[in-house]
Amino acid sequence: MMIIDKERCINCGECIRGCYGHYPFWRDGVVMAPEEPCLDCGHCLAVCPMEAVSLTGYDLSEVKPFDKMTMIPHSDHLLAALQYKRSIRRYKKKAVEQNILKQVLEAARYSPTAGNFQTMRFVILCEEKMALVKQAAEILYTAKQNNRPETAFFRLELLETIYQASLKNDDKLFHGAPAVIVVIDKETTAANCANAYIAAAR
């Protein structure tokens, strides 16, 4: 829930203009906090010039001070990173360091979500992935045969190849990656499932 420190607040209205859900409001020229719970998205914290806003249950250590000179990558560097991105199908048979996995999870954790719904969970598989490969390959292949809409972008021949290879303990789904991160979203609506796609793309 949003709380406004009236001693610090200068009633500039930045929190009102920055709130997607229109929770804070004007009353007789004074910015008022909503009585009902808000989305806890933290936009009001980010835009308040006087640091007069707080949110109950919100970890303020998550709010980092913004430094334009050090935190925004040069546009050419960002574009080059996007252009260089490739799908990897050959991996080194080397375990991924724990600190690298933690960094990947941290990036995924900060991915945007529809309505600020924090419904995702991440499972890291480093060993015995073949059981998951076999199960996932069979599910995908069967779903495609039944014309499930989730498999619309997959060719039947491709899924059959992945499935048949899995029966021979050949991983053509993850291509033998030493670690796999499975993104799970407990929400089943199309809008919220998109959160998992966004996180996975990170």
Secondary structure, 3 states (H helix, E strand, C coil): CEEECCCCCCCCCHHHHHCCCCCCEEECCEEECCCCCCCCCCHHHHHCCCCCEEECCCCHHHCCCCCHHHHCCCHHHHHHHHHHCCCCCCCCCCCCCHHHHHHHHHHHHCCCCHHHCCCEEEEEECCCCHHHHHHHHHHHHHHHHCCCHHHCCCCHHHHHHHHHHHCCCCCCCCCCCCCEEEEEECCCCHHHHHHHHHHHHC
